[in-house]
Amino acid sequence: MSKSNASVEGPRFEEHLVCPFDGLHRILPLDMKTHVLQCAKNFPLEKLVHCPYNCGQIHSVAEMENHINDCPDRAYLERNNVPSDELPSLAQRPRGVEVESEEDWDAEPPSQTYNPSLHCERSMVIRTIHGATRSARREFRKREQKRLNDLNP
């Protein structure tokens, strides 16, 4: 038999992150936040705190001060954070724009609102009753049968 040159590629651990609670856990970056929250339940005595900019990053209290200064998520938030004095004021926005139209709904004659119960009583609509006792359901079916017979000439 000849040897095959095909090889199976193993997991790429350089793409994985190490869990701050258990060094044996290797997690993909996208799953890190979920894993940290789950793994923290197994290590209640660890004195680790979450990064205020990214809950997936956990460090000891001593390391947190250095991390806050160097956190890449902090740089992202500060870059996109616009001071409130630079935002456009609400007074500069145009309020309402009037659109001229030939329709005048106020000039139309008043009409009654739609009443679905009244419509169902006057039309050939099969109704059901829910949550009533057996005798009430039986009486309702008799009334409905009579109503439908009266409506059907």
N, CA, C and O atoms as a GROMACS GRO file, in nm:
protein
  612
    1MET      N    1   0.084  -0.117   0.000
    1MET     CA    2   0.000   0.000   0.000
    1MET      C    3   0.088   0.123   0.000
    1MET      O    4   0.197   0.125   0.058
    2SER      N    5   0.038   0.225  -0.067
    2SER     CA    6   0.113   0.350  -0.069
    2SER      C    7   0.063   0.442   0.042
    2SER      O    8  -0.053   0.436   0.084
    3LYS      N    9   0.154   0.526   0.087
    3LYS     CA   10   0.116   0.620   0.192
    3LYS      C   11   0.045   0.739   0.130
    3LYS      O   12   0.082   0.786   0.023
    4SER      N   13  -0.055   0.785   0.195
    4SER     CA   14  -0.131   0.901   0.149
    4SER      C   15  -0.068   1.027   0.206
    4SER      O   16  -0.027   1.031   0.322
    5ASN      N   17  -0.061   1.129   0.123
    5ASN     CA   18  -0.006   1.257   0.168
    5ASN      C   19  -0.112   1.346   0.230
    5ASN      O   20  -0.081   1.455   0.277
    6ALA      N   21  -0.236   1.301   0.231
    6ALA     CA   22  -0.344   1.382   0.287
    6ALA      C   23  -0.332   1.382   0.439
    6ALA      O   24  -0.303   1.280   0.501
    7SER      N   25  -0.355   1.496   0.496
    7SER     CA   26  -0.351   1.505   0.641
    7SER      C   27  -0.475   1.578   0.689
    7SER      O   28  -0.531   1.664   0.620
    8VAL      N   29  -0.516   1.543   0.806
    8VAL     CA   30  -0.632   1.608   0.866
    8VAL      C   31  -0.582   1.725   0.948
    8VAL      O   32  -0.493   1.711   1.032
    9GLU      N   33  -0.639   1.840   0.922
    9GLU     CA   34  -0.596   1.960   0.993
    9GLU      C   35  -0.665   1.964   1.129
    9GLU      O   36  -0.786   1.948   1.138
   10GLY      N   37  -0.588   1.986   1.231
   10GLY     CA   38  -0.641   1.994   1.366
   10GLY      C   39  -0.694   2.132   1.397
   10GLY      O   40  -0.694   2.220   1.311
   11PRO      N   41  -0.739   2.151   1.518
   11PRO     CA   42  -0.791   2.283   1.555
   11PRO      C   43  -0.679   2.387   1.555
   11PRO      O   44  -0.566   2.358   1.593
   12ARG      N   45  -0.712   2.505   1.513
   12ARG     CA   46  -0.614   2.614   1.509
   12ARG      C   47  -0.620   2.689   1.642
   12ARG      O   48  -0.702   2.779   1.661
   13PHE      N   49  -0.532   2.652   1.731
   13PHE     CA   50  -0.537   2.710   1.864
   13PHE      C   51  -0.487   2.854   1.867
   13PHE      O   52  -0.512   2.926   1.964
   14GLU      N   53  -0.418   2.897   1.761
   14GLU     CA   54  -0.375   3.037   1.760
   14GLU      C   55  -0.495   3.130   1.741
   14GLU      O   56  -0.485   3.248   1.772
   15GLU      N   57  -0.607   3.077   1.691
   15GLU     CA   58  -0.728   3.157   1.674
   15GLU      C   59  -0.813   3.158   1.801
   15GLU      O   60  -0.909   3.235   1.810
   16HIS      N   61  -0.780   3.074   1.897
   16HIS     CA   62  -0.859   3.062   2.019
   16HIS      C   63  -0.803   3.153   2.128
   16HIS      O   64  -0.686   3.190   2.127
   17LEU      N   65  -0.889   3.188   2.221
   17LEU     CA   66  -0.850   3.266   2.338
   17LEU      C   67  -0.849   3.175   2.460
   17LEU      O   68  -0.917   3.072   2.462
   18VAL      N   69  -0.774   3.212   2.560
   18VAL     CA   70  -0.765   3.133   2.683
   18VAL      C   71  -0.863   3.190   2.784
   18VAL      O   72  -0.871   3.311   2.804
   19CYS      N   73  -0.937   3.102   2.847
   19CYS     CA   74  -1.034   3.142   2.949
   19CYS      C   75  -0.960   3.199   3.070
   19CYS      O   76  -0.862   3.139   3.115
   20PRO      N   77  -1.003   3.313   3.124
   20PRO     CA   78  -0.935   3.370   3.240
   20PRO      C   79  -0.956   3.290   3.368
   20PRO      O   80  -0.881   3.306   3.464
   21PHE      N   81  -1.056   3.204   3.372
   21PHE     CA   82  -1.083   3.124   3.491
   21PHE      C   83  -1.008   2.992   3.487
   21PHE      O   84  -0.952   2.949   3.588
   22ASP      N   85  -1.006   2.926   3.372
   22ASP     CA   86  -0.942   2.796   3.358
   22ASP      C   87  -0.853   2.801   3.234
   22ASP      O   88  -0.902   2.815   3.122
   23GLY      N   89  -0.723   2.790   3.254
   23GLY     CA   90  -0.627   2.801   3.144
   23GLY      C   91  -0.637   2.689   3.042
   23GLY      O   92  -0.583   2.700   2.933
   24LEU      N   93  -0.706   2.581   3.076
   24LEU     CA   94  -0.722   2.471   2.982
   24LEU      C   95  -0.834   2.495   2.881
   24LEU      O   96  -0.841   2.427   2.779
   25HIS      N   97  -0.920   2.589   2.909
   25HIS     CA   98  -1.030   2.620   2.818
   25HIS      C   99  -0.980   2.706   2.703
   25HIS      O  100  -0.921   2.811   2.726
   26ARG      N  101  -1.002   2.662   2.580
   26ARG     CA  102  -0.968   2.739   2.461
   26ARG      C  103  -1.099   2.772   2.391
   26ARG      O  104  -1.177   2.683   2.357
   27ILE      N  105  -1.123   2.902   2.369
   27ILE     CA  106  -1.253   2.948   2.319
   27ILE      C  107  -1.232   3.035   2.197
   27ILE      O  108  -1.136   3.112   2.190
   28LEU      N  109  -1.321   3.022   2.101
   28LEU     CA  110  -1.319   3.111   1.985
   28LEU      C  111  -1.356   3.252   2.029
   28LEU      O  112  -1.435   3.268   2.123
   29PRO      N  113  -1.301   3.355   1.966
   29PRO     CA  114  -1.330   3.492   2.009
   29PRO      C  115  -1.478   3.527   2.012
   29PRO      O  116  -1.522   3.601   2.099
   30LEU      N  117  -1.555   3.474   1.918
   30LEU     CA  118  -1.698   3.506   1.915
   30LEU      C  119  -1.774   3.445   2.032
   30LEU      O  120  -1.878   3.497   2.073
   31ASP      N  121  -1.723   3.334   2.086
   31ASP     CA  122  -1.791   3.265   2.195
   31ASP      C  123  -1.739   3.306   2.333
   31ASP      O  124  -1.788   3.256   2.434
   32MET      N  125  -1.642   3.394   2.337
   32MET     CA  126  -1.576   3.427   2.463
   32MET      C  127  -1.671   3.489   2.565
   32MET      O  128  -1.667   3.451   2.682
   33LYS      N  129  -1.756   3.583   2.525
   33LYS     CA  130  -1.846   3.648   2.620
   33LYS      C  131  -1.939   3.547   2.685
   33LYS      O  132  -1.958   3.548   2.807
   34THR      N  133  -1.997   3.460   2.605
   34THR     CA  134  -2.088   3.359   2.658
   34THR      C  135  -2.014   3.263   2.751
   34THR      O  136  -2.063   3.230   2.859
   35HIS      N  137  -1.895   3.220   2.709
   35HIS     CA  138  -1.819   3.125   2.790
   35HIS      C  139  -1.780   3.186   2.924
   35HIS      O  140  -1.790   3.119   3.028
   36VAL      N  141  -1.735   3.310   2.924
   36VAL     CA  142  -1.692   3.374   3.048
   36VAL      C  143  -1.807   3.383   3.147
   36VAL      O  144  -1.789   3.357   3.266
   37LEU      N  145  -1.925   3.418   3.098
   37LEU     CA  146  -2.040   3.427   3.188
   37LEU      C  147  -2.077   3.290   3.245
   37LEU      O  148  -2.115   3.280   3.361
   38GLN      N  149  -2.065   3.184   3.162
   38GLN     CA  150  -2.096   3.050   3.210
   38GLN      C  151  -1.988   2.998   3.304
   38GLN      O  152  -2.017   2.938   3.407
   39CYS      N  153  -1.862   3.022   3.268
   39CYS     CA  154  -1.750   2.969   3.345
   39CYS      C  155  -1.737   3.041   3.480
   39CYS      O  156  -1.688   2.982   3.576
   40ALA      N  157  -1.780   3.165   3.489
   40ALA     CA  158  -1.771   3.240   3.615
   40ALA      C  159  -1.855   3.173   3.724
   40ALA      O  160  -1.824   3.186   3.842
   41LYS      N  161  -1.960   3.102   3.685
   41LYS     CA  162  -2.044   3.034   3.784
   41LYS      C  163  -1.968   2.920   3.852
   41LYS      O  164  -1.995   2.887   3.967
   42ASN      N  165  -1.871   2.860   3.781
   42ASN     CA  166  -1.794   2.749   3.836
   42ASN      C  167  -1.680   2.795   3.926
   42ASN      O  168  -1.624   2.716   4.001
   43PHE      N  169  -1.645   2.923   3.919
   43PHE     CA  170  -1.534   2.977   3.998
   43PHE      C  171  -1.581   3.099   4.077
   43PHE      O  172  -1.539   3.210   4.049
   44PRO      N  173  -1.668   3.079   4.176
   44PRO     CA  174  -1.724   3.194   4.248
   44PRO      C  175  -1.623   3.266   4.338
   44PRO      O  176  -1.644   3.382   4.374
   45LEU      N  177  -1.514   3.199   4.377
   45LEU     CA  178  -1.418   3.259   4.469
   45LEU      C  179  -1.312   3.344   4.398
   45LEU      O  180  -1.238   3.417   4.463
   46GLU      N  181  -1.305   3.336   4.267
   46GLU     CA  182  -1.207   3.415   4.192
   46GLU      C  183  -1.243   3.562   4.202
   46GLU      O  184  -1.358   3.600   4.183
   47LYS      N  185  -1.144   3.645   4.230
   47LYS     CA  186  -1.165   3.790   4.242
   47LYS      C  187  -1.129   3.856   4.109
   47LYS      O  188  -1.030   3.929   4.100
   48LEU      N  189  -1.209   3.831   4.007
   48LEU     CA  190  -1.188   3.890   3.876
   48LEU      C  191  -1.303   3.985   3.846
   48LEU      O  192  -1.415   3.964   3.890
   49VAL      N  193  -1.274   4.090   3.771
   49VAL     CA  194  -1.376   4.189   3.737
   49VAL      C  195  -1.384   4.202   3.585
   49VAL      O  196  -1.287   4.180   3.513
   50HIS      N  197  -1.504   4.240   3.539
   50HIS     CA  198  -1.529   4.257   3.396
   50HIS      C  199  -1.477   4.392   3.350
   50HIS      O  200  -1.481   4.491   3.424
   51CYS      N  201  -1.430   4.396   3.228
   51CYS     CA  202  -1.389   4.521   3.166
   51CYS      C  203  -1.513   4.606   3.141
   51CYS      O  204  -1.614   4.553   3.093
   52PRO      N  205  -1.511   4.735   3.173
   52PRO     CA  206  -1.630   4.818   3.152
   52PRO      C  207  -1.661   4.841   3.004
   52PRO      O  208  -1.771   4.885   2.970
   53TYR      N  209  -1.566   4.812   2.916
   53TYR     CA  210  -1.586   4.835   2.773
   53TYR      C  211  -1.623   4.708   2.698
   53TYR      O  212  -1.677   4.716   2.587
   54ASN      N  213  -1.595   4.590   2.756
   54ASN     CA  214  -1.625   4.464   2.690
   54ASN      C  215  -1.641   4.359   2.798
   54ASN      O  216  -1.544   4.324   2.866
   55CYS      N  217  -1.762   4.306   2.814
   55CYS     CA  218  -1.788   4.211   2.923
   55CYS      C  219  -1.719   4.078   2.900
   55CYS      O  220  -1.714   3.996   2.992
   56GLY      N  221  -1.667   4.052   2.780
   56GLY     CA  222  -1.596   3.928   2.754
   56GLY      C  223  -1.454   3.929   2.807
   56GLY      O  224  -1.388   3.825   2.810
   57GLN      N  225  -1.405   4.044   2.849
   57GLN     CA  226  -1.270   4.054   2.902
   57GLN      C  227  -1.276   4.061   3.054
   57GLN      O  228  -1.345   4.145   3.112
   58ILE      N  229  -1.202   3.969   3.119
   58ILE     CA  230  -1.202   3.964   3.265
   58ILE      C  231  -1.056   3.966   3.311
   58ILE      O  232  -0.972   3.894   3.257
   59HIS      N  233  -1.029   4.048   3.410
   59HIS     CA  234  -0.894   4.061   3.463
   59HIS      C  235  -0.902   4.071   3.615
   59HIS      O  236  -1.008   4.096   3.672
   60SER      N  237  -0.786   4.050   3.679
   60SER     CA  238  -0.781   4.070   3.823
   60SER      C  239  -0.792   4.219   3.852
   60SER      O  240  -0.772   4.302   3.764
   61VAL      N  241  -0.823   4.251   3.975
   61VAL     CA  242  -0.841   4.391   4.014
   61VAL      C  243  -0.712   4.469   3.991
   61VAL      O  244  -0.716   4.584   3.949
   62ALA      N  245  -0.597   4.408   4.018
   62ALA     CA  246  -0.468   4.476   4.002
   62ALA      C  247  -0.440   4.505   3.854
   62ALA      O  248  -0.388   4.611   3.821
   63GLU      N  249  -0.473   4.412   3.767
   63GLU     CA  250  -0.446   4.430   3.624
   63GLU      C  251  -0.549   4.520   3.557
   63GLU      O  252  -0.524   4.569   3.447
   64MET      N  253  -0.663   4.542   3.620
   64MET     CA  254  -0.771   4.615   3.553
   64MET      C  255  -0.734   4.759   3.524
   64MET      O  256  -0.772   4.812   3.419
   65GLU      N  257  -0.660   4.826   3.612
   65GLU     CA  258  -0.623   4.965   3.587
   65GLU      C  259  -0.538   4.977   3.461
   65GLU      O  260  -0.561   5.066   3.378
   66ASN      N  261  -0.441   4.887   3.445
   66ASN     CA  262  -0.358   4.889   3.324
   66ASN      C  263  -0.442   4.853   3.202
   66ASN      O  264  -0.424   4.911   3.094
   67HIS      N  265  -0.532   4.758   3.219
   67HIS     CA  266  -0.614   4.716   3.105
   67HIS      C  267  -0.706   4.829   3.058
   67HIS      O  268  -0.723   4.848   2.938
   68ILE      N  269  -0.764   4.903   3.150
   68ILE     CA  270  -0.856   5.012   3.111
   68ILE      C  271  -0.783   5.115   3.026
   68ILE      O  272  -0.841   5.170   2.933
   69ASN      N  273  -0.657   5.142   3.058
   69ASN     CA  274  -0.581   5.238   2.978
   69ASN      C  275  -0.545   5.185   2.840
   69ASN      O  276  -0.534   5.262   2.745
   70ASP      N  277  -0.526   5.053   2.828
   70ASP     CA  278  -0.481   4.993   2.702
   70ASP      C  279  -0.590   4.917   2.628
   70ASP      O  280  -0.562   4.856   2.524
   71CYS      N  281  -0.712   4.918   2.676
   71CYS     CA  282  -0.819   4.837   2.617
   71CYS      C  283  -0.850   4.884   2.475
   71CYS      O  284  -0.877   5.003   2.455
   72PRO      N  285  -0.847   4.794   2.375
   72PRO     CA  286  -0.879   4.835   2.238
   72PRO      C  287  -1.026   4.874   2.222
   72PRO      O  288  -1.059   4.956   2.136
   73ASP      N  289  -1.113   4.819   2.304
   73ASP     CA  290  -1.255   4.857   2.296
   73ASP      C  291  -1.276   4.999   2.348
   73ASP      O  292  -1.368   5.068   2.304
   74ARG      N  293  -1.193   5.042   2.441
   74ARG     CA  294  -1.202   5.179   2.490
   74ARG      C  295  -1.169   5.277   2.377
   74ARG      O  296  -1.237   5.378   2.359
   75ALA      N  297  -1.064   5.246   2.303
   75ALA     CA  298  -1.026   5.333   2.192
   75ALA      C  299  -1.139   5.342   2.089
   75ALA      O  300  -1.166   5.448   2.034
   76TYR      N  301  -1.204   5.230   2.064
   76TYR     CA  302  -1.315   5.230   1.968
   76TYR      C  303  -1.429   5.318   2.018
   76TYR      O  304  -1.485   5.396   1.941
   77LEU      N  305  -1.464   5.305   2.146
   77LEU     CA  306  -1.574   5.384   2.201
   77LEU      C  307  -1.540   5.532   2.205
   77LEU      O  308  -1.625   5.616   2.175
   78GLU      N  309  -1.417   5.566   2.242
   78GLU     CA  310  -1.380   5.706   2.248
   78GLU      C  311  -1.373   5.768   2.109
   78GLU      O  312  -1.404   5.886   2.092
   79ARG      N  313  -1.332   5.690   2.011
   79ARG     CA  314  -1.325   5.740   1.874
   79ARG      C  315  -1.465   5.772   1.821
   79ARG      O  316  -1.482   5.867   1.745
   80ASN      N  317  -1.564   5.693   1.860
   80ASN     CA  318  -1.700   5.712   1.811
   80ASN      C  319  -1.787   5.794   1.905
   80ASN      O  320  -1.904   5.819   1.875
   81ASN      N  321  -1.734   5.835   2.018
   81ASN     CA  322  -1.811   5.912   2.114
   81ASN      C  323  -1.799   6.060   2.078
   81ASN      O  324  -1.690   6.116   2.080
   82VAL      N  325  -1.910   6.121   2.045
   82VAL     CA  326  -1.912   6.262   2.007
   82VAL      C  327  -1.961   6.343   2.126
   82VAL      O  328  -2.066   6.311   2.182
   83PRO      N  329  -1.888   6.447   2.167
   83PRO     CA  330  -1.936   6.530   2.279
   83PRO      C  331  -2.070   6.594   2.246
   83PRO      O  332  -2.098   6.624   2.130
   84SER      N  333  -2.151   6.613   2.348
   84SER     CA  334  -2.287   6.663   2.326
   84SER      C  335  -2.288   6.804   2.271
   84SER      O  336  -2.386   6.843   2.207
   85ASP      N  337  -2.182   6.884   2.295
   85ASP     CA  338  -2.182   7.020   2.242
   85ASP      C  339  -2.156   7.023   2.092
   85ASP      O  340  -2.182   7.124   2.026
   86GLU      N  341  -2.105   6.912   2.035
   86GLU     CA  342  -2.082   6.906   1.890
   86GLU      C  343  -2.202   6.850   1.815
   86GLU      O  344  -2.206   6.858   1.692
   87LEU      N  345  -2.298   6.793   1.885
   87LEU     CA  346  -2.416   6.739   1.820
   87LEU      C  347  -2.506   6.853   1.773
   87LEU      O  348  -2.513   6.957   1.838
   88PRO      N  349  -2.577   6.835   1.661
   88PRO     CA  350  -2.669   6.940   1.617
   88PRO      C  351  -2.785   6.952   1.715
   88PRO      O  352  -2.833   6.852   1.767
   89SER      N  353  -2.828   7.073   1.739
   89SER     CA  354  -2.936   7.094   1.835
   89SER      C  355  -3.070   7.058   1.773
   89SER      O  356  -3.084   7.053   1.650
   90LEU      N  357  -3.168   7.035   1.858
   90LEU     CA  358  -3.301   6.999   1.809
   90LEU      C  359  -3.370   7.117   1.744
   90LEU      O  360  -3.458   7.098   1.660
   91ALA      N  361  -3.331   7.238   1.780
   91ALA     CA  362  -3.395   7.357   1.723
   91ALA      C  363  -3.359   7.373   1.575
   91ALA      O  364  -3.434   7.438   1.501
   92GLN      N  365  -3.248   7.317   1.531
   92GLN     CA  366  -3.207   7.330   1.392
   92GLN      C  367  -3.286   7.239   1.300
   92GLN      O  368  -3.288   7.261   1.178
   93ARG      N  369  -3.350   7.138   1.354
   93ARG     CA  370  -3.425   7.044   1.272
   93ARG      C  371  -3.556   7.107   1.227
   93ARG      O  372  -3.621   7.177   1.304
   94PRO      N  373  -3.596   7.083   1.103
   94PRO     CA  374  -3.729   7.129   1.062
   94PRO      C  375  -3.834   7.044   1.131
   94PRO      O  376  -3.823   6.921   1.133
   95ARG      N  377  -3.936   7.107   1.187
   95ARG     CA  378  -4.037   7.035   1.264
   95ARG      C  379  -4.128   6.953   1.173
   95ARG      O  380  -4.099   6.836   1.145
   96GLY      N  381  -4.236   7.012   1.128
   96GLY     CA  382  -4.330   6.940   1.045
   96GLY      C  383  -4.333   7.000   0.906
   96GLY      O  384  -4.317   7.121   0.889
   97VAL      N  385  -4.354   6.917   0.808
   97VAL     CA  386  -4.361   6.965   0.672
   97VAL      C  387  -4.506   6.948   0.627
   97VAL      O  388  -4.560   6.838   0.630
   98GLU      N  389  -4.568   7.056   0.585
   98GLU     CA  390  -4.706   7.048   0.539
   98GLU      C  391  -4.708   7.009   0.392
   98GLU      O  392  -4.639   7.068   0.309
   99VAL      N  393  -4.787   6.910   0.363
   99VAL     CA  394  -4.803   6.863   0.226
   99VAL      C  395  -4.943   6.902   0.182
   99VAL      O  396  -5.042   6.866   0.246
  100GLU      N  397  -4.950   6.974   0.073
  100GLU     CA  398  -5.082   7.017   0.024
  100GLU      C  399  -5.150   6.900  -0.046
  100GLU      O  400  -5.089   6.826  -0.123
  101SER      N  401  -5.278   6.886  -0.016
  101SER     CA  402  -5.355   6.776  -0.073
  101SER      C  403  -5.497   6.824  -0.100
  101SER      O  404  -5.546   6.916  -0.036
  102GLU      N  405  -5.561   6.760  -0.196
  102GLU     CA  406  -5.698   6.796  -0.229
  102GLU      C  407  -5.797   6.726  -0.137
  102GLU      O  408  -5.913   6.767  -0.129
  103GLU      N  409  -5.753   6.623  -0.067
  103GLU     CA  410  -5.841   6.552   0.025
  103GLU      C  411  -5.861   6.634   0.152
  103GLU      O  412  -5.769   6.698   0.203
  104ASP      N  413  -5.984   6.630   0.201
  104ASP     CA  414  -6.014   6.696   0.328
  104ASP      C  415  -6.100   6.600   0.410
  104ASP      O  416  -6.221   6.591   0.389
  105TRP      N  417  -6.038   6.530   0.501
  105TRP     CA  418  -6.109   6.430   0.579
  105TRP      C  419  -6.208   6.494   0.676
  105TRP      O  420  -6.305   6.431   0.716
  106ASP      N  421  -6.184   6.619   0.713
  106ASP     CA  422  -6.276   6.687   0.804
  106ASP      C  423  -6.407   6.721   0.736
  106ASP      O  424  -6.508   6.737   0.804
  107ALA      N  425  -6.408   6.734   0.604
  107ALA     CA  426  -6.528   6.772   0.530
  107ALA      C  427  -6.618   6.652   0.501
  107ALA      O  428  -6.733   6.670   0.462
  108GLU      N  429  -6.568   6.531   0.520
  108GLU     CA  430  -6.648   6.412   0.492
  108GLU      C  431  -6.758   6.397   0.597
  108GLU      O  432  -6.740   6.439   0.712
  109PRO      N  433  -6.871   6.337   0.559
  109PRO     CA  434  -6.979   6.318   0.657
  109PRO      C  435  -6.936   6.218   0.764
  109PRO      O  436  -6.859   6.126   0.736
  110PRO      N  437  -6.986   6.235   0.884
  110PRO     CA  438  -6.948   6.142   0.991
  110PRO      C  439  -7.004   6.003   0.964
  110PRO      O  440  -7.114   5.988   0.912
  111SER      N  441  -6.927   5.903   0.999
  111SER     CA  442  -6.971   5.764   0.982
  111SER      C  443  -6.945   5.689   1.111
  111SER      O  444  -6.862   5.728   1.193
  112GLN      N  445  -7.019   5.579   1.127
  112GLN     CA  446  -7.004   5.499   1.248
  112GLN      C  447  -6.876   5.416   1.239
  112GLN      O  448  -6.829   5.383   1.130
  113THR      N  449  -6.823   5.384   1.353
  113THR     CA  450  -6.705   5.300   1.356
  113THR      C  451  -6.747   5.155   1.336
  113THR      O  452  -6.864   5.120   1.356
  114TYR      N  453  -6.654   5.073   1.296
  114TYR     CA  454  -6.679   4.932   1.271
  114TYR      C  455  -6.696   4.858   1.403
  114TYR      O  456  -6.612   4.869   1.492
  115ASN      N  457  -6.804   4.783   1.414
  115ASN     CA  458  -6.831   4.703   1.532
  115ASN      C  459  -6.828   4.557   1.489
  115ASN      O  460  -6.924   4.512   1.426
  116PRO      N  461  -6.723   4.482   1.519
  116PRO     CA  462  -6.713   4.344   1.471
  116PRO      C  463  -6.822   4.252   1.527
  116PRO      O  464  -6.868   4.162   1.457
  117SER      N  465  -6.863   4.274   1.650
  117SER     CA  466  -6.968   4.189   1.708
  117SER      C  467  -7.100   4.208   1.635
  117SER      O  468  -7.169   4.111   1.604
  118LEU      N  469  -7.135   4.333   1.607
  118LEU     CA  470  -7.258   4.362   1.535
  118LEU      C  471  -7.252   4.307   1.393
  118LEU      O  472  -7.351   4.255   1.341
  119HIS      N  473  -7.136   4.319   1.330
  119HIS     CA  474  -7.120   4.267   1.194
  119HIS      C  475  -7.139   4.115   1.192
  119HIS      O  476  -7.204   4.062   1.102
  120CYS      N  477  -7.081   4.045   1.290
  120CYS     CA  478  -7.093   3.899   1.294
  120CYS      C  479  -7.236   3.856   1.320
  120CYS      O  480  -7.280   3.753   1.269
  121GLU      N  481  -7.311   3.933   1.399
  121GLU     CA  482  -7.450   3.897   1.427
  121GLU      C  483  -7.537   3.913   1.304
  121GLU      O  484  -7.633   3.838   1.287
  122ARG      N  485  -7.507   4.009   1.218
  122ARG     CA  486  -7.591   4.037   1.101
  122ARG      C  487  -7.546   3.964   0.975
  122ARG      O  488  -7.615   3.970   0.874
  123SER      N  489  -7.434   3.895   0.979
  123SER     CA  490  -7.381   3.828   0.860
  123SER      C  491  -7.378   3.678   0.883
  123SER      O  492  -7.396   3.629   0.994
  124MET      N  493  -7.354   3.607   0.773
  124MET     CA  494  -7.344   3.460   0.779
  124MET      C  495  -7.202   3.424   0.824
  124MET      O  496  -7.120   3.377   0.744
  125VAL      N  497  -7.176   3.446   0.951
  125VAL     CA  498  -7.044   3.417   1.007
  125VAL      C  499  -7.064   3.315   1.118
  125VAL      O  500  -7.148   3.331   1.206
  126ILE      N  501  -6.984   3.208   1.113
  126ILE     CA  502  -6.992   3.106   1.216
  126ILE      C  503  -6.907   3.150   1.334
  126ILE      O  504  -6.787   3.174   1.319
  127ARG      N  505  -6.969   3.161   1.449
  127ARG     CA  506  -6.900   3.206   1.570
  127ARG      C  507  -6.884   3.088   1.665
  127ARG      O  508  -6.959   2.991   1.660
  128THR      N  509  -6.785   3.099   1.752
  128THR     CA  510  -6.763   2.997   1.855
  128THR      C  511  -6.756   3.067   1.990
  128THR      O  512  -6.738   3.188   1.999
  129ILE      N  513  -6.770   2.988   2.093
  129ILE     CA  514  -6.761   3.040   2.229
  129ILE      C  515  -6.655   2.959   2.303
  129ILE      O  516  -6.647   2.837   2.288
  130HIS      N  517  -6.574   3.028   2.382
  130HIS     CA  518  -6.467   2.963   2.455
  130HIS      C  519  -6.479   2.994   2.603
  130HIS      O  520  -6.521   3.103   2.642
  131GLY      N  521  -6.443   2.897   2.685
  131GLY     CA  522  -6.438   2.919   2.829
  131GLY      C  523  -6.573   2.916   2.898
  131GLY      O  524  -6.582   2.960   3.013
  132ALA      N  525  -6.676   2.868   2.834
  132ALA     CA  526  -6.808   2.863   2.897
  132ALA      C  527  -6.834   2.720   2.945
  132ALA      O  528  -6.764   2.626   2.908
  133THR      N  529  -6.936   2.707   3.026
  133THR     CA  530  -6.973   2.574   3.074
  133THR      C  531  -7.039   2.496   2.962
  133THR      O  532  -7.072   2.552   2.857
  134ARG      N  533  -7.056   2.368   2.983
  134ARG     CA  534  -7.114   2.282   2.881
  134ARG      C  535  -7.256   2.327   2.846
  134ARG      O  536  -7.292   2.331   2.728
  135SER      N  537  -7.335   2.360   2.946
  135SER     CA  538  -7.473   2.403   2.919
  135SER      C  539  -7.475   2.537   2.846
  135SER      O  540  -7.559   2.558   2.758
  136ALA      N  541  -7.384   2.628   2.879
  136ALA     CA  542  -7.378   2.758   2.810
  136ALA      C  543  -7.336   2.739   2.665
  136ALA      O  544  -7.387   2.807   2.576
  137ARG      N  545  -7.242   2.648   2.640
  137ARG     CA  546  -7.201   2.622   2.501
  137ARG      C  547  -7.315   2.562   2.421
  137ARG      O  548  -7.335   2.598   2.305
  138ARG      N  549  -7.390   2.471   2.483
  138ARG     CA  550  -7.503   2.409   2.414
  138ARG      C  551  -7.608   2.514   2.378
  138ARG      O  552  -7.660   2.515   2.267
  139GLU      N  553  -7.639   2.603   2.473
  139GLU     CA  554  -7.736   2.711   2.449
  139GLU      C  555  -7.685   2.805   2.340
  139GLU      O  556  -7.763   2.850   2.256
  140PHE      N  557  -7.556   2.836   2.341
  140PHE     CA  558  -7.499   2.925   2.239
  140PHE      C  559  -7.511   2.862   2.100
  140PHE      O  560  -7.544   2.930   2.004
  141ARG      N  561  -7.483   2.731   2.090
  141ARG     CA  562  -7.494   2.664   1.959
  141ARG      C  563  -7.637   2.666   1.908
  141ARG      O  564  -7.660   2.682   1.788
  142LYS      N  565  -7.735   2.649   1.999
  142LYS     CA  566  -7.876   2.655   1.957
  142LYS      C  567  -7.910   2.794   1.905
  142LYS      O  568  -7.974   2.807   1.801
  143ARG      N  569  -7.868   2.899   1.977
  143ARG     CA  570  -7.895   3.036   1.932
  143ARG      C  571  -7.826   3.064   1.799
  143ARG      O  572  -7.884   3.130   1.712
  144GLU      N  573  -7.705   3.015   1.782
  144GLU     CA  574  -7.632   3.038   1.657
  144GLU      C  575  -7.700   2.966   1.540
  144GLU      O  576  -7.710   3.021   1.430
  145GLN      N  577  -7.747   2.845   1.565
  145GLN     CA  578  -7.816   2.771   1.460
  145GLN      C  579  -7.944   2.843   1.419
  145GLN      O  580  -7.975   2.852   1.300
  146LYS      N  581  -8.018   2.895   1.516
  146LYS     CA  582  -8.140   2.971   1.486
  146LYS      C  583  -8.106   3.100   1.412
  146LYS      O  584  -8.175   3.135   1.316
  147ARG      N  585  -8.000   3.170   1.454
  147ARG     CA  586  -7.960   3.294   1.388
  147ARG      C  587  -7.922   3.269   1.243
  147ARG      O  588  -7.961   3.345   1.154
  148LEU      N  589  -7.844   3.164   1.218
  148LEU     CA  590  -7.802   3.134   1.081
  148LEU      C  591  -7.920   3.091   0.994
  148LEU      O  592  -7.926   3.125   0.876
  149ASN      N  593  -8.015   3.018   1.053
  149ASN     CA  594  -8.135   2.978   0.977
  149ASN      C  595  -8.219   3.100   0.942
  149ASN      O  596  -8.275   3.107   0.832
  150ASP      N  597  -8.230   3.198   1.033
  150ASP     CA  598  -8.307   3.320   1.006
  150ASP      C  599  -8.240   3.405   0.899
  150ASP      O  600  -8.308   3.469   0.818
  151LEU      N  601  -8.107   3.407   0.897
  151LEU     CA  602  -8.035   3.487   0.798
  151LEU      C  603  -8.037   3.423   0.660
  151LEU      O  604  -8.032   3.493   0.558
  152ASN      N  605  -8.044   3.291   0.655
  152ASN     CA  606  -8.042   3.220   0.528
  152ASN      C  607  -8.186   3.203   0.478
  152ASN      O  608  -8.263   3.126   0.536
  153PRO      N  609  -8.223   3.273   0.371
  153PRO     CA  610  -8.364   3.265   0.325
  153PRO      C  611  -8.398   3.132   0.262
  153PRO      O  612  -8.512   3.112   0.220
   0.00000   0.00000   0.00000
